[in-house]
């Protein structure tokens, strides 16, 4: 009989694809599910849920932000005999003012956490902060490629987290005992300002990257001038506001508790990152609507 697979939703995302790679490197069968990946899965199409869950023993659940679909999905998971779950959540959930205008999204995410805790499954919740890879794969990668981070973040700092550390925590919780009932708040080992981040990125890429602090009004005006809709520009500014206010400057102990080692530094996380030298735009990618830091 073939071993039961582990289901990974959001398998093409920054954490999901790393979780898939780590599990497969250990010879563990994986069902990599996403809208465009190996196994079709769409949060908004419940007709895809049963096929994704069939025969699964554990799952990594990357929720659809702003939805309340985790609770009915977990009902299906229990019917299919799933025994263990790790939920991707975010550190910003404890702060109702983390990102302006995100109240409904925060409430939905808190409902997802409550659904996991009430599910009767062996559960673990991962609450990562800002990913270091935000600058190499995420919303600020285009700005890094352009050589200048122009953000309304002032002198704020964040304890940027290596996405590989997130994946390591998730895989450990999925495959080893001792993590049931744990909520792991995840961060890097120290806070890094954007000026410091730009210097580290410059060293890692061999290119000069500067951080230019802007006012919120300047930032929004620049994006609008580049044909970004005003509502989207304001959303970008809201995301950067959490940096300016130092909402994620604090250090959490989740990586140490889950893995028995300290988290990797920002420099270690982006070491070897080589953003393409060709630049087509300095616009950021579309920000995800979430109370959690961009991941």
N, C-alpha and C positions, 0 to 999 in steps of 0.2 A: 504494500500500500504506500502511495506517495505521501510524504509528510504534508501536514496542513500548512498552507501558505500564510504569510503575514500580509495583510492588506495595507497599502500606503496610499491614502488619498492625497491630492495635490502633489503627485509624484514628479511633476516637471518643475516645481518651485524650488527655491533655494535650499530649504531644509529637506523637502520631500525627496529630491533627487539624490541628496547626500545620504539620506536614510536608506534609500533603495540600494545605492552603491555599497554601503557598509554591510548591509544584510547579505547581499549577494557575494561579497568578498568572504564572508563566513560560511558560504554554502547553504544559506537559509533561503528556501523558496519564497519569492515575493510576487505579489500581484500589484503591479504599479498602475494605479488608476488615476485618470484625469480626463478632462474633456478631449484632449488632443494626444494623449499618450498611448501606451501599449494596450491598456484595458479601458474601454469606454466607461466613463463615470461622470455624471452631471448631477450636481446637487439639486438643480431645478427640475430634473426628470426622475421621479421616483421609480420609474420603470427600469432604470439602470442599477438600482440598489441591490436587488436580490442576486443578480449575477456577480456583482462585486463581492458580496458577502458569502456566497456559497462555499462551504468547506473551510472558511477562514477561522483561525484560532486566536489571532490577535490583530489589532489594527492601530495605525497611526492616523489620527483624524485631524485634517486641516479644514477647518470650518469655512463656510461661505460667509464673509463678514456682513453683518447686518441682518442675517436671516435667523429664523428660529426652527431650523431643520434638524439640528443635532438630536433633539429629543425623539422625534419619530424615527430617525435613522437608527438610534440606539435600540428602540423597540424591535426593529428589524434585525439588528445585530444579535440581540438576545435570542430571538426566535431561531436564528441560524446557528446558535451554539458558540458564538464568540465568547471568549473568556477574559481577555485582557485588552485594555485600551489605553493609549496615550493621546491626550488632547493637546493640540497646539493652541495656546492662548497668548497673553501678552502682559507685561508688567504694568502697563498704564491703566489696567482695569480698576485698580484700587483708588484712582484719582479721578473724580467726576469731572474735573477741569483739565484733564490731561491734554486733550485736543478739543478746541472750541467747536461746538456744534455737533459733537459725536455722541450725544446722550443716548439716542435710540440704538446706535451700534453697540455702545457699551452695555446697555441693558440686555441686548441679544446675546452678547458674549458671556455675560454673567449667567444668563439662563443656560447657555451651553455647559458652563462649568457645573452648575447645579444639576443638570441632567446627567452628566458623567458621574457625579458623586452619588446620585440616587439610582444609578443603573443596576446595582448589584454585581457589576463586573469588577475585576481587579483593575483599578484605575490609577493613572498618574497624570498630572497636569504639568505641561511645560510652559513657563511664562518667560520667554526671552525678551530682552531689551533690544536696543538698536543693533543691527548686524553691522559688523565692519564691512561686509561685502556690499553694503548700501552704496559704497563709493566705487565699486568695481563691477557690480552686477545689477545694482538697484537704481533708485530714483536719482541719485547724484552721479551716476557713471558717465552720463553725457557731459556734465560739467567738468569732470576730471579729464575726460578726453579733450575738452576744449582748453584745459589748462588753468581754469579759474573757477573756484567755488564762490558764486555770488549769492549769498543767502542772508536773510534777516535774522541771523542767529546770535548776533552780538559776540560776547566773550563766553557764551555758554559751552558746556562740555557734556559728554556722555561717556559712560563706561561701555564702549563699543564691544560687541561680542562676536566671536568667531562662529560662523554658521556651522563649521565642522564640529565645534564643541556642542552645539545644539543637537546635531545629528548623533553624536556620541552618546549624549544623555538619553535621547529617544530610543536608540537601539538597545542601550543597557536596560532601560525600563521595560522594553518589549520582550527581552530575551532572558532576563535574570530576575531572581526573586529578591525581595527586600525593598521594593519601590512602591508597593501598593499603598494607596492613600496619601502619597506625597505630592505636594505642589512645589515644584522647583522654580524659584525665581532665578533667572539666568542673566549674568552680565560678564563683562570682561573684568580684569583685575584692578583697573584704575580708570579714572576719568581722563578723557583726552579732549582738548579743545579743538576747534576746527583749524586753527592756525597750526597746532601740533599735528593734526591729521594730515594737513596739506604737506607739511614738511616730510612726514613719514611716507606719504604716497609719492612724493617727488623722489625720495631715495629709492623706493621700491621699483618705480617705473623708469627711472633715469630721465625723467622729464620734469620741467619746472611747473609746479602746480601751486597756485596762490589761493588764499582765502580772502575774499573781499566782503566785509560786512556791509549790508545794506539796511536801510529802514524798510519796514513792511510796505510802505507806500511805494518806494523805489522798486522793490522786488516785484510787486504786483504789476506796476506800470511796465516794467521790462518784459514780463511774460505776456501781458496783453498786447504790447507792441509787436511781439513775435507770434501773434494770432492765437494765443492760448485764451480760451473763453474765460471771462472774468470770474465765473464761479469756480473754475478749476484753479485759476491763479490764487484765489483766496484760500482754496483747500491746500495748495502747496505752502502758502504762508502759515496756515494753521499747523501744519506738520512741523515746519521749521521753528515755530514758536515754542514748542516743547524743548527744543535744544537751547534756545535763548534763555529760557527760564530754568535750565538745569534740571529738568524733570527726571532725567535718567543719568544724572551724575553719580548717584549712589551706587555702591557695589553690593551685589547679592552673593550669597554663598551656595547657590544651587549646583553649580558645576562641581565644586569641591565636595559637596554632600553626595552627589550622585556618582561621581567618578573617582573620588578619593585623590584628586589632584587639582591644582589651581587651573583656572582658565587661561587660555593663550592670550597674549597681549595683542593690541591692535597691529603692531608691526609684524608679529608672527602670523596674524590672520591674513594680512594682505601681501605677505612676502611672496615674490614671484608673480604677482598680478601684473599683467602687461596690457593695459587698455590699448586698443588699436590706435595707431597714430593718425589714421584718417578720421577727420571730424566732419560730420554732416550737420550737426546741430548742437547748440549748447543748452537746449531745453531739457528739463528733467523728464523722466518717464512719468506716466500717470500715477499719482499717489493712490495707494489703496485707502479706502475709507475704513478707518479703524481707530480705536482708542489705543491700540498697541503701537509700539514703535515700528517704523518701516522695516519689513523683513523680506 
